[in-house]
């Protein structure tokens, strides 16, 4: 049986200086592509609220929506480690609520670990989950679930005091048992220092090249979402216009009758000249 990437593999990768690659995916077909590409980590991010469900932030995403999207990603993969995001409201109320919801993501969804946003104030929750056997990835810097508090999608840790706060949060998460930390939208030097100070890997998004790994959102990387393209999005393909062209070509062919052809159709063979009858047994 093929083995999925484990959290212990990631620590070893940091120690070897081998960069860790992570990407989001939210359903079966894209998760199959990720595995084919040999990427070891999929995050079923609550960014699905924006790019799949059309919400204007990640705040409305529910536990049921997360479980629904984690399941097909797990079904599509055998080797990739699947991380499920804990949506807003699923872990802030108490460590016990967090444990119940994280357990759903593992038991019902089939994920191998969870990610949650926040620093020192969620350290007890991280401890509760890890003690119960649920690996936790932290998420610091720009934490989109706090958009209403942050007042916009802005770079975090720009002042020395703010940078120190993020570092202290990172140390608190590591101490509580987190196995890795996403650093989102923080200055390059801040991410570098945090990465040097931590034993666990950092995974950056808009945090420069000094992190132990990188994560990108599927739709940003492939040019599939144009409502909002963050500056930190790495564009490796622009599939949106290609898809629109293909759809226009299909619509034109249907309208002028050139689709479908025989190739896409089932033509009934002419009936046999003499109807077959049961041959009497000798
Ligand atoms: O939800 C998400 O996709 C994320 C990444 C941006 C790290 O949290």
Boltz pocket constraint, residues with backbone or C-beta under 6 A from the ligand:
constraints:
  - pocket:
      binder: B
      contacts: [[A, 24], [A, 43], [A, 44], [A, 45], [A, 46], [A, 47], [A, 48], [A, 85], [A, 139], [A, 182], [A, 184], [A, 205], [A, 215], [A, 217]]
      max_distance: 6.0
